[in-house]
Amino acid sequence: MNEAVMADIKVIVFQLKDEEYGVEVEQVRSIERVEHITRVPSTPDFVEGVINLRGVVTPIIDLRKRFGIDGIDHSETTRVIIVTVGAMDVGLVVDAANDVIDIQREAIEPPPVVVGGLEAEYIRGVAKLEKRLLILLNLDKVLNPNEIEEMQEIEGKI
């Protein structure tokens, strides 16, 4: 087995409600504090709006709403993780961004049919780390192609 296949993956760990999630570092552009988010009319309810991030209009998605988790007000720990989905940057509002960890590929199992009510299509796998369970997101499924197109239209209107 060649080493590249068995290499660890590096993930950013973040929190939503009581669960820990992870996205691969390669897909993350930056982690930001929540700035002023401009609402955009006629967008899906999970789209909080857009921000101007270093001169680039970036759509912002509330992952709690996207996953059907009760919303909460932003706090001191709330972060926006800027990720690349397709050819576009999107901000994901999360309760907290905890750390960056390495996960051995062998520790990743396929997603169960349902994880805490979260649709399995959003999940790439579940990593078992000592006393922690980490849900790895499949960002390409968090936004479907039609929604990505809508996001690009939002960017174009502003």
C-alpha positions as CSV (number, residue, x, y, z in Angstrom):
1,M,0.0,0.0,0.0
2,N,1.6,3.3,-0.9
3,E,2.1,6.0,1.7
4,A,0.0,8.7,0.1
5,V,-3.1,6.5,0.4
6,M,-2.5,5.9,4.1
7,A,-1.5,9.5,4.9
8,D,-3.4,11.2,7.7
9,I,-5.8,13.9,6.8
10,K,-5.8,17.3,8.5
11,V,-9.2,18.7,9.5
12,I,-10.5,21.8,11.1
13,V,-12.8,20.8,14.0
14,F,-15.8,22.9,14.7
15,Q,-18.9,22.7,16.9
16,L,-22.6,22.9,16.3
17,K,-24.8,22.4,19.3
18,D,-23.2,19.4,21.2
19,E,-21.6,17.8,18.2
20,E,-18.1,18.1,16.7
21,Y,-17.7,18.3,13.0
22,G,-14.7,18.4,10.7
23,V,-13.8,19.7,7.3
24,E,-10.5,19.1,5.5
25,V,-8.0,21.9,5.8
26,E,-7.6,21.9,2.0
27,Q,-11.1,23.2,1.6
28,V,-10.8,25.9,4.3
29,R,-9.6,29.4,3.2
30,S,-9.9,31.1,6.6
31,I,-11.7,31.3,9.9
32,E,-13.2,34.7,10.7
33,R,-15.1,36.3,13.5
34,V,-18.7,37.2,12.6
35,E,-18.8,40.6,11.0
36,H,-21.9,42.4,9.8
37,I,-23.9,40.1,7.5
38,T,-26.0,41.8,4.9
39,R,-29.4,40.1,4.4
40,V,-30.3,39.3,0.8
41,P,-34.0,39.1,0.0
42,S,-35.6,36.0,-1.6
43,T,-32.9,33.5,-0.5
44,P,-33.3,30.2,1.3
45,D,-33.7,30.5,5.0
46,F,-30.3,28.9,5.8
47,V,-28.6,31.7,3.8
48,E,-27.8,34.5,6.4
49,G,-26.7,36.9,3.7
50,V,-23.4,38.1,2.4
51,I,-20.2,39.7,3.8
52,N,-17.5,41.8,2.2
53,L,-14.4,39.7,3.0
54,R,-11.3,41.6,1.9
55,G,-13.1,43.0,-1.1
56,V,-14.9,39.8,-2.1
57,V,-18.6,39.4,-1.6
58,T,-19.0,36.0,0.1
59,P,-22.3,34.2,0.8
60,I,-22.9,33.1,4.4
61,I,-24.7,30.0,5.4
62,D,-26.0,29.1,8.9
63,L,-25.1,25.5,9.2
64,R,-27.5,25.1,12.2
65,K,-30.4,26.0,9.9
66,R,-29.0,24.0,7.0
67,F,-28.9,20.9,9.2
68,G,-32.3,21.6,10.9
69,I,-30.7,22.4,14.3
70,D,-32.3,25.0,16.5
71,G,-30.7,28.4,15.9
72,I,-29.0,30.5,18.5
73,D,-27.7,34.0,18.7
74,H,-24.1,34.6,17.7
75,S,-21.8,34.7,20.7
76,E,-18.1,35.4,21.4
77,T,-17.2,32.0,20.1
78,T,-19.2,32.0,16.9
79,R,-17.0,31.8,13.8
80,V,-17.4,31.9,10.1
81,I,-15.4,29.2,8.3
82,I,-14.7,30.3,4.7
83,V,-14.6,27.2,2.6
84,T,-14.3,26.5,-1.1
85,V,-17.3,24.6,-2.6
86,G,-16.9,24.1,-6.3
87,A,-15.3,27.2,-7.6
88,M,-16.9,29.5,-5.0
89,D,-16.1,30.6,-1.5
90,V,-18.9,30.3,1.0
91,G,-18.9,31.2,4.7
92,L,-20.3,28.6,7.2
93,V,-21.5,30.0,10.5
94,V,-20.5,27.6,13.3
95,D,-20.8,27.8,17.1
96,A,-17.0,27.5,17.6
97,A,-13.9,26.5,15.7
98,N,-12.0,24.3,18.1
99,D,-8.7,23.1,16.6
100,V,-6.9,21.5,13.7
101,I,-6.1,17.8,14.1
102,D,-4.7,15.0,12.1
103,I,-6.9,11.9,11.6
104,Q,-5.6,8.6,10.4
105,R,-7.6,7.4,7.4
106,E,-8.2,4.0,9.2
107,A,-10.1,5.9,11.9
108,I,-12.7,7.1,9.4
109,E,-15.8,4.9,9.0
110,P,-18.6,5.3,6.4
111,P,-21.5,7.4,7.7
112,P,-24.3,5.6,9.5
113,V,-27.7,5.9,7.9
114,V,-28.7,8.7,10.2
115,V,-26.5,10.7,12.6
116,G,-28.4,12.8,15.1
117,G,-31.0,13.6,12.5
118,L,-28.4,14.9,10.1
119,E,-29.0,13.7,6.6
120,A,-26.3,11.1,5.8
121,E,-25.7,12.7,2.3
122,Y,-24.0,15.6,4.1
123,I,-21.6,13.3,5.9
124,R,-18.4,11.9,4.4
125,G,-17.6,9.7,7.3
126,V,-17.3,9.5,11.1
127,A,-13.9,9.5,12.8
128,K,-13.4,7.7,16.1
129,L,-10.8,9.5,18.1
130,E,-10.3,8.1,21.6
131,K,-13.3,9.5,23.5
132,R,-14.5,11.7,20.6
133,L,-16.7,11.1,17.6
134,L,-16.1,13.6,14.8
135,I,-18.6,13.9,11.9
136,L,-16.7,14.7,8.7
137,L,-18.7,16.8,6.3
138,N,-19.0,16.4,2.6
139,L,-19.1,20.1,1.6
140,D,-20.0,19.2,-2.0
141,K,-23.3,17.8,-0.7
142,V,-24.0,20.6,1.9
143,L,-24.8,22.8,-1.0
144,N,-26.3,21.1,-4.0
145,P,-25.5,22.4,-7.6
146,N,-28.8,24.4,-7.8
147,E,-28.0,26.1,-4.5
148,I,-24.4,26.9,-5.6
149,E,-25.9,28.5,-8.7
150,E,-28.2,30.6,-6.5
151,M,-25.2,31.7,-4.4
152,Q,-23.4,32.7,-7.6
153,E,-26.4,34.7,-8.6
154,I,-26.5,36.4,-5.2
155,E,-22.8,37.4,-5.7
156,G,-23.6,38.7,-9.1
157,K,-26.4,41.0,-7.9
158,I,-24.3,42.7,-5.3
